[in-house]
Amino acid sequence: MLYNYQITVINQDRSKQIVDRYRQNLEEDLGLFLVNIGGETWEAIDNSEGACYIEEFDNYDDAVRYLMGDEEVMVKLGY
């Protein structure tokens, strides 16, 4: 997967807005997003195609690799 989006680090409030808008079928917030949800734990949001995939990671590097479509991370997640 290669996207034309940069990864944007957002806060938890912004993350909630993106998910809420997705649930309302609004495609206003397309992109790739990272949210620190505490300590070393990160949430990766892939809303590049309006499907709003969300995965949680124990570290920043794996979250970024997921958003970049790294095959090794995808296999670990069962994709």
PDB file as gemmi writes it, atoms N, CA and C in Angstrom:
CRYST1    1.000    1.000    1.000  90.00  90.00  90.00 P 1                      
ATOM      1  N   MET A   1       0.831  -1.182   0.000  1.00  0.00           N  
ATOM      2  CA  MET A   1       0.000   0.000   0.000  1.00  0.00           C  
ATOM      3  C   MET A   1       0.876   1.245   0.000  1.00  0.00           C  
ATOM      4  N   LEU A   2       0.638   2.093  -0.925  1.00  0.00           N  
ATOM      5  CA  LEU A   2       1.316   3.379  -0.936  1.00  0.00           C  
ATOM      6  C   LEU A   2       0.265   4.465  -1.031  1.00  0.00           C  
ATOM      7  N   TYR A   3       0.358   5.415  -0.141  1.00  0.00           N  
ATOM      8  CA  TYR A   3      -0.618   6.479  -0.087  1.00  0.00           C  
ATOM      9  C   TYR A   3       0.061   7.811  -0.353  1.00  0.00           C  
ATOM     10  N   ASN A   4      -0.735   8.767  -0.745  1.00  0.00           N  
ATOM     11  CA  ASN A   4      -0.236  10.116  -0.951  1.00  0.00           C  
ATOM     12  C   ASN A   4      -0.511  10.987   0.261  1.00  0.00           C  
ATOM     13  N   TYR A   5      -0.576  10.383   1.426  1.00  0.00           N  
ATOM     14  CA  TYR A   5      -0.847  11.116   2.659  1.00  0.00           C  
ATOM     15  C   TYR A   5       0.379  11.093   3.557  1.00  0.00           C  
ATOM     16  N   GLN A   6       0.612  12.188   4.234  1.00  0.00           N  
ATOM     17  CA  GLN A   6       1.613  12.209   5.292  1.00  0.00           C  
ATOM     18  C   GLN A   6       0.935  11.725   6.562  1.00  0.00           C  
ATOM     19  N   ILE A   7       1.711  11.149   7.456  1.00  0.00           N  
ATOM     20  CA  ILE A   7       1.171  10.729   8.747  1.00  0.00           C  
ATOM     21  C   ILE A   7       1.093  11.949   9.649  1.00  0.00           C  
ATOM     22  N   THR A   8      -0.068  12.148  10.250  1.00  0.00           N  
ATOM     23  CA  THR A   8      -0.304  13.282  11.126  1.00  0.00           C  
ATOM     24  C   THR A   8      -0.516  12.794  12.552  1.00  0.00           C  
ATOM     25  N   VAL A   9       0.230  13.346  13.489  1.00  0.00           N  
ATOM     26  CA  VAL A   9       0.036  13.026  14.900  1.00  0.00           C  
ATOM     27  C   VAL A   9      -1.067  13.941  15.433  1.00  0.00           C  
ATOM     28  N   ILE A  10      -2.075  13.321  16.031  1.00  0.00           N  
ATOM     29  CA  ILE A  10      -3.223  14.068  16.541  1.00  0.00           C  
ATOM     30  C   ILE A  10      -3.462  13.699  18.006  1.00  0.00           C  
ATOM     31  N   ASN A  11      -4.315  14.474  18.668  1.00  0.00           N  
ATOM     32  CA  ASN A  11      -4.646  14.145  20.056  1.00  0.00           C  
ATOM     33  C   ASN A  11      -5.898  13.268  20.102  1.00  0.00           C  
ATOM     34  N   GLN A  12      -6.253  12.808  21.296  1.00  0.00           N  
ATOM     35  CA  GLN A  12      -7.378  11.888  21.437  1.00  0.00           C  
ATOM     36  C   GLN A  12      -8.717  12.532  21.086  1.00  0.00           C  
ATOM     37  N   ASP A  13      -8.870  13.816  21.340  1.00  0.00           N  
ATOM     38  CA  ASP A  13     -10.111  14.505  20.963  1.00  0.00           C  
ATOM     39  C   ASP A  13     -10.287  14.515  19.446  1.00  0.00           C  
ATOM     40  N   ARG A  14      -9.211  14.811  18.746  1.00  0.00           N  
ATOM     41  CA  ARG A  14      -9.265  14.818  17.268  1.00  0.00           C  
ATOM     42  C   ARG A  14      -9.537  13.412  16.735  1.00  0.00           C  
ATOM     43  N   SER A  15      -8.957  12.407  17.369  1.00  0.00           N  
ATOM     44  CA  SER A  15      -9.205  11.018  16.978  1.00  0.00           C  
ATOM     45  C   SER A  15     -10.686  10.686  17.097  1.00  0.00           C  
ATOM     46  N   LYS A  16     -11.296  11.100  18.202  1.00  0.00           N  
ATOM     47  CA  LYS A  16     -12.723  10.851  18.409  1.00  0.00           C  
ATOM     48  C   LYS A  16     -13.552  11.539  17.328  1.00  0.00           C  
ATOM     49  N   GLN A  17     -13.168  12.747  16.938  1.00  0.00           N  
ATOM     50  CA  GLN A  17     -13.886  13.457  15.881  1.00  0.00           C  
ATOM     51  C   GLN A  17     -13.825  12.684  14.563  1.00  0.00           C  
ATOM     52  N   ILE A  18     -12.643  12.174  14.237  1.00  0.00           N  
ATOM     53  CA  ILE A  18     -12.472  11.425  12.984  1.00  0.00           C  
ATOM     54  C   ILE A  18     -13.359  10.186  12.987  1.00  0.00           C  
ATOM     55  N   VAL A  19     -13.350   9.451  14.091  1.00  0.00           N  
ATOM     56  CA  VAL A  19     -14.163   8.232  14.190  1.00  0.00           C  
ATOM     57  C   VAL A  19     -15.647   8.577  14.153  1.00  0.00           C  
ATOM     58  N   ASP A  20     -16.051   9.617  14.861  1.00  0.00           N  
ATOM     59  CA  ASP A  20     -17.457  10.029  14.852  1.00  0.00           C  
ATOM     60  C   ASP A  20     -17.919  10.423  13.443  1.00  0.00           C  
ATOM     61  N   ARG A  21     -17.094  11.152  12.736  1.00  0.00           N  
ATOM     62  CA  ARG A  21     -17.456  11.553  11.366  1.00  0.00           C  
ATOM     63  C   ARG A  21     -17.524  10.355  10.443  1.00  0.00           C  
ATOM     64  N   TYR A  22     -16.635   9.378  10.648  1.00  0.00           N  
ATOM     65  CA  TYR A  22     -16.691   8.149   9.855  1.00  0.00           C  
ATOM     66  C   TYR A  22     -18.026   7.445  10.101  1.00  0.00           C  
ATOM     67  N   ARG A  23     -18.428   7.350  11.364  1.00  0.00           N  
ATOM     68  CA  ARG A  23     -19.691   6.677  11.708  1.00  0.00           C  
ATOM     69  C   ARG A  23     -20.902   7.400  11.127  1.00  0.00           C  
ATOM     70  N   GLN A  24     -20.747   8.679  10.839  1.00  0.00           N  
ATOM     71  CA  GLN A  24     -21.820   9.472  10.222  1.00  0.00           C  
ATOM     72  C   GLN A  24     -21.714   9.454   8.689  1.00  0.00           C  
ATOM     73  N   ASN A  25     -20.817   8.602   8.170  1.00  0.00           N  
ATOM     74  CA  ASN A  25     -20.584   8.483   6.724  1.00  0.00           C  
ATOM     75  C   ASN A  25     -20.082   9.770   6.089  1.00  0.00           C  
ATOM     76  N   LEU A  26     -19.318  10.543   6.848  1.00  0.00           N  
ATOM     77  CA  LEU A  26     -18.705  11.753   6.317  1.00  0.00           C  
ATOM     78  C   LEU A  26     -17.249  11.441   5.994  1.00  0.00           C  
ATOM     79  N   GLU A  27     -16.797  11.753   4.805  1.00  0.00           N  
ATOM     80  CA  GLU A  27     -15.424  11.464   4.399  1.00  0.00           C  
ATOM     81  C   GLU A  27     -14.581  12.735   4.393  1.00  0.00           C  
ATOM     82  N   GLU A  28     -14.728  13.544   5.434  1.00  0.00           N  
ATOM     83  CA  GLU A  28     -14.010  14.806   5.506  1.00  0.00           C  
ATOM     84  C   GLU A  28     -12.572  14.646   5.972  1.00  0.00           C  
ATOM     85  N   ASP A  29     -12.289  13.601   6.709  1.00  0.00           N  
ATOM     86  CA  ASP A  29     -11.005  13.457   7.388  1.00  0.00           C  
ATOM     87  C   ASP A  29     -10.170  12.320   6.822  1.00  0.00           C  
ATOM     88  N   LEU A  30      -9.971  12.313   5.526  1.00  0.00           N  
ATOM     89  CA  LEU A  30      -9.160  11.265   4.921  1.00  0.00           C  
ATOM     90  C   LEU A  30      -7.693  11.491   5.268  1.00  0.00           C  
ATOM     91  N   GLY A  31      -6.991  10.409   5.553  1.00  0.00           N  
ATOM     92  CA  GLY A  31      -5.575  10.518   5.857  1.00  0.00           C  
ATOM     93  C   GLY A  31      -5.093   9.412   6.760  1.00  0.00           C  
ATOM     94  N   LEU A  32      -3.852   9.555   7.198  1.00  0.00           N  
ATOM     95  CA  LEU A  32      -3.190   8.615   8.099  1.00  0.00           C  
ATOM     96  C   LEU A  32      -2.869   9.355   9.386  1.00  0.00           C  
ATOM     97  N   PHE A  33      -3.269   8.789  10.521  1.00  0.00           N  
ATOM     98  CA  PHE A  33      -3.158   9.493  11.789  1.00  0.00           C  
ATOM     99  C   PHE A  33      -2.556   8.611  12.876  1.00  0.00           C  
ATOM    100  N   LEU A  34      -1.812   9.235  13.778  1.00  0.00           N  
ATOM    101  CA  LEU A  34      -1.260   8.577  14.967  1.00  0.00           C  
ATOM    102  C   LEU A  34      -1.733   9.321  16.206  1.00  0.00           C  
ATOM    103  N   VAL A  35      -2.084   8.541  17.238  1.00  0.00           N  
ATOM    104  CA  VAL A  35      -2.548   9.116  18.498  1.00  0.00           C  
ATOM    105  C   VAL A  35      -1.809   8.420  19.635  1.00  0.00           C  
ATOM    106  N   ASN A  36      -1.160   9.193  20.491  1.00  0.00           N  
ATOM    107  CA  ASN A  36      -0.562   8.606  21.686  1.00  0.00           C  
ATOM    108  C   ASN A  36      -1.674   8.453  22.703  1.00  0.00           C  
ATOM    109  N   ILE A  37      -1.932   7.204  23.107  1.00  0.00           N  
ATOM    110  CA  ILE A  37      -3.036   6.976  24.041  1.00  0.00           C  
ATOM    111  C   ILE A  37      -2.545   6.668  25.446  1.00  0.00           C  
ATOM    112  N   GLY A  38      -1.249   6.918  25.672  1.00  0.00           N  
ATOM    113  CA  GLY A  38      -0.684   6.762  27.008  1.00  0.00           C  
ATOM    114  C   GLY A  38       0.626   6.010  26.989  1.00  0.00           C  
ATOM    115  N   GLY A  39       1.628   6.593  27.604  1.00  0.00           N  
ATOM    116  CA  GLY A  39       2.947   5.947  27.659  1.00  0.00           C  
ATOM    117  C   GLY A  39       3.494   5.691  26.270  1.00  0.00           C  
ATOM    118  N   GLU A  40       3.879   4.452  26.030  1.00  0.00           N  
ATOM    119  CA  GLU A  40       4.422   4.055  24.726  1.00  0.00           C  
ATOM    120  C   GLU A  40       3.350   3.520  23.784  1.00  0.00           C  
ATOM    121  N   THR A  41       2.088   3.547  24.187  1.00  0.00           N  
ATOM    122  CA  THR A  41       1.005   2.971  23.395  1.00  0.00           C  
ATOM    123  C   THR A  41       0.470   3.984  22.386  1.00  0.00           C  
ATOM    124  N   TRP A  42       0.376   3.534  21.149  1.00  0.00           N  
ATOM    125  CA  TRP A  42      -0.081   4.384  20.051  1.00  0.00           C  
ATOM    126  C   TRP A  42      -1.237   3.734  19.329  1.00  0.00           C  
ATOM    127  N   GLU A  43      -2.141   4.556  18.839  1.00  0.00           N  
ATOM    128  CA  GLU A  43      -3.240   4.117  18.002  1.00  0.00           C  
ATOM    129  C   GLU A  43      -2.964   4.641  16.596  1.00  0.00           C  
ATOM    130  N   ALA A  44      -3.060   3.761  15.628  1.00  0.00           N  
ATOM    131  CA  ALA A  44      -2.875   4.140  14.231  1.00  0.00           C  
ATOM    132  C   ALA A  44      -4.235   4.126  13.552  1.00  0.00           C  
ATOM    133  N   ILE A  45      -4.561   5.205  12.869  1.00  0.00           N  
ATOM    134  CA  ILE A  45      -5.835   5.309  12.160  1.00  0.00           C  
ATOM    135  C   ILE A  45      -5.534   5.468  10.672  1.00  0.00           C  
ATOM    136  N   ASP A  46      -5.964   4.484   9.902  1.00  0.00           N  
ATOM    137  CA  ASP A  46      -5.827   4.556   8.449  1.00  0.00           C  
ATOM    138  C   ASP A  46      -7.198   4.897   7.878  1.00  0.00           C  
ATOM    139  N   ASN A  47      -7.385   6.156   7.608  1.00  0.00           N  
ATOM    140  CA  ASN A  47      -8.625   6.619   6.993  1.00  0.00           C  
ATOM    141  C   ASN A  47      -8.322   7.179   5.605  1.00  0.00           C  
ATOM    142  N   SER A  48      -7.343   6.582   4.962  1.00  0.00           N  
ATOM    143  CA  SER A  48      -6.907   7.070   3.654  1.00  0.00           C  
ATOM    144  C   SER A  48      -7.943   6.829   2.568  1.00  0.00           C  
ATOM    145  N   GLU A  49      -8.777   5.816   2.757  1.00  0.00           N  
ATOM    146  CA  GLU A  49      -9.799   5.506   1.758  1.00  0.00           C  
ATOM    147  C   GLU A  49     -11.202   5.630   2.335  1.00  0.00           C  
ATOM    148  N   GLY A  50     -11.322   6.243   3.515  1.00  0.00           N  
ATOM    149  CA  GLY A  50     -12.617   6.449   4.134  1.00  0.00           C  
ATOM    150  C   GLY A  50     -13.155   5.249   4.896  1.00  0.00           C  
ATOM    151  N   ALA A  51     -12.312   4.217   5.153  1.00  0.00           N  
ATOM    152  CA  ALA A  51     -12.762   3.014   5.854  1.00  0.00           C  
ATOM    153  C   ALA A  51     -12.439   3.047   7.344  1.00  0.00           C  
ATOM    154  N   CYS A  52     -11.580   3.939   7.780  1.00  0.00           N  
ATOM    155  CA  CYS A  52     -11.255   4.194   9.180  1.00  0.00           C  
ATOM    156  C   CYS A  52     -10.808   2.940   9.943  1.00  0.00           C  
ATOM    157  N   TYR A  53      -9.736   2.327   9.468  1.00  0.00           N  
ATOM    158  CA  TYR A  53      -9.140   1.185  10.164  1.00  0.00           C  
ATOM    159  C   TYR A  53      -8.349   1.702  11.355  1.00  0.00           C  
ATOM    160  N   ILE A  54      -8.544   1.074  12.522  1.00  0.00           N  
ATOM    161  CA  ILE A  54      -7.869   1.499  13.738  1.00  0.00           C  
ATOM    162  C   ILE A  54      -7.176   0.302  14.364  1.00  0.00           C  
ATOM    163  N   GLU A  55      -5.895   0.468  14.673  1.00  0.00           N  
ATOM    164  CA  GLU A  55      -5.110  -0.577  15.334  1.00  0.00           C  
ATOM    165  C   GLU A  55      -4.321   0.061  16.467  1.00  0.00           C  
ATOM    166  N   GLU A  56      -4.107  -0.704  17.535  1.00  0.00           N  
ATOM    167  CA  GLU A  56      -3.331  -0.229  18.682  1.00  0.00           C  
ATOM    168  C   GLU A  56      -1.981  -0.941  18.710  1.00  0.00           C  
ATOM    169  N   PHE A  57      -0.943  -0.186  19.042  1.00  0.00           N  
ATOM    170  CA  PHE A  57       0.424  -0.711  19.056  1.00  0.00           C  
ATOM    171  C   PHE A  57       1.127  -0.358  20.353  1.00  0.00           C  
ATOM    172  N   ASP A  58       2.053  -1.222  20.744  1.00  0.00           N  
ATOM    173  CA  ASP A  58       2.831  -1.006  21.964  1.00  0.00           C  
ATOM    174  C   ASP A  58       3.979  -0.029  21.766  1.00  0.00           C  
ATOM    175  N   ASN A  59       4.218   0.376  20.511  1.00  0.00           N  
ATOM    176  CA  ASN A  59       5.300   1.320  20.255  1.00  0.00           C  
ATOM    177  C   ASN A  59       5.021   2.132  18.995  1.00  0.00           C  
ATOM    178  N   TYR A  60       5.661   3.269  18.944  1.00  0.00           N  
ATOM    179  CA  TYR A  60       5.498   4.228  17.850  1.00  0.00           C  
ATOM    180  C   TYR A  60       5.946   3.642  16.510  1.00  0.00           C  
ATOM    181  N   ASP A  61       7.087   2.961  16.496  1.00  0.00           N  
ATOM    182  CA  ASP A  61       7.644   2.458  15.244  1.00  0.00           C  
ATOM    183  C   ASP A  61       6.701   1.487  14.533  1.00  0.00           C  
ATOM    184  N   ASP A  62       6.101   0.555  15.278  1.00  0.00           N  
ATOM    185  CA  ASP A  62       5.172  -0.385  14.644  1.00  0.00           C  
ATOM    186  C   ASP A  62       3.924   0.317  14.128  1.00  0.00           C  
ATOM    187  N   ALA A  63       3.463   1.330  14.849  1.00  0.00           N  
ATOM    188  CA  ALA A  63       2.294   2.082  14.396  1.00  0.00           C  
ATOM    189  C   ALA A  63       2.591   2.776  13.066  1.00  0.00           C  
ATOM    190  N   VAL A  64       3.764   3.383  12.957  1.00  0.00           N  
ATOM    191  CA  VAL A  64       4.155   4.036  11.705  1.00  0.00           C  
ATOM    192  C   VAL A  64       4.306   3.009  10.593  1.00  0.00           C  
ATOM    193  N   ARG A  65       4.939   1.902  10.906  1.00  0.00           N  
ATOM    194  CA  ARG A  65       5.129   0.844   9.894  1.00  0.00           C  
ATOM    195  C   ARG A  65       3.783   0.329   9.384  1.00  0.00           C  
ATOM    196  N   TYR A  66       2.814   0.185  10.267  1.00  0.00           N  
ATOM    197  CA  TYR A  66       1.474  -0.240   9.863  1.00  0.00           C  
ATOM    198  C   TYR A  66       0.876   0.757   8.865  1.00  0.00           C  
ATOM    199  N   LEU A  67       0.956   2.031   9.205  1.00  0.00           N  
ATOM    200  CA  LEU A  67       0.381   3.052   8.329  1.00  0.00           C  
ATOM    201  C   LEU A  67       1.092   3.119   6.983  1.00  0.00           C  
ATOM    202  N   MET A  68       2.343   2.724   6.947  1.00  0.00           N  
ATOM    203  CA  MET A  68       3.096   2.722   5.695  1.00  0.00           C  
ATOM    204  C   MET A  68       2.907   1.420   4.914  1.00  0.00           C  
ATOM    205  N   GLY A  69       2.112   0.492   5.479  1.00  0.00           N  
ATOM    206  CA  GLY A  69       1.811  -0.754   4.772  1.00  0.00           C  
ATOM    207  C   GLY A  69       2.888  -1.800   4.879  1.00  0.00           C  
ATOM    208  N   ASP A  70       3.701  -1.757   5.935  1.00  0.00           N  
ATOM    209  CA  ASP A  70       4.775  -2.724   6.128  1.00  0.00           C  
ATOM    210  C   ASP A  70       4.192  -4.141   6.216  1.00  0.00           C  
ATOM    211  N   GLU A  71       4.645  -5.002   5.342  1.00  0.00           N  
ATOM    212  CA  GLU A  71       4.108  -6.361   5.228  1.00  0.00           C  
ATOM    213  C   GLU A  71       4.290  -7.162   6.524  1.00  0.00           C  
ATOM    214  N   GLU A  72       5.415  -7.023   7.178  1.00  0.00           N  
ATOM    215  CA  GLU A  72       5.680  -7.770   8.416  1.00  0.00           C  
ATOM    216  C   GLU A  72       4.654  -7.427   9.504  1.00  0.00           C  
ATOM    217  N   VAL A  73       4.354  -6.157   9.647  1.00  0.00           N  
ATOM    218  CA  VAL A  73       3.374  -5.727  10.644  1.00  0.00           C  
ATOM    219  C   VAL A  73       1.989  -6.209  10.250  1.00  0.00           C  
ATOM    220  N   MET A  74       1.667  -6.154   8.979  1.00  0.00           N  
ATOM    221  CA  MET A  74       0.360  -6.599   8.516  1.00  0.00           C  
ATOM    222  C   MET A  74       0.141  -8.094   8.786  1.00  0.00           C  
ATOM    223  N   VAL A  75       1.178  -8.882   8.588  1.00  0.00           N  
ATOM    224  CA  VAL A  75       1.082 -10.318   8.849  1.00  0.00           C  
ATOM    225  C   VAL A  75       0.840 -10.565  10.341  1.00  0.00           C  
ATOM    226  N   LYS A  76       1.552  -9.834  11.200  1.00  0.00           N  
ATOM    227  CA  LYS A  76       1.355  -9.970  12.653  1.00  0.00           C  
ATOM    228  C   LYS A  76      -0.086  -9.674  13.041  1.00  0.00           C  
ATOM    229  N   LEU A  77      -0.717  -8.744  12.344  1.00  0.00           N  
ATOM    230  CA  LEU A  77      -2.102  -8.364  12.640  1.00  0.00           C  
ATOM    231  C   LEU A  77      -3.126  -9.292  11.992  1.00  0.00           C  
ATOM    232  N   GLY A  78      -2.656 -10.168  11.128  1.00  0.00           N  
ATOM    233  CA  GLY A  78      -3.567 -11.115  10.470  1.00  0.00           C  
ATOM    234  C   GLY A  78      -4.170 -10.631   9.166  1.00  0.00           C  
ATOM    235  N   TYR A  79      -3.548  -9.621   8.547  1.00  0.00           N  
ATOM    236  CA  TYR A  79      -4.049  -9.133   7.263  1.00  0.00           C  
ATOM    237  C   TYR A  79      -3.505  -9.970   6.138  1.00  0.00           C  
TER     238      TYR A  79                                                      
END                                                                             
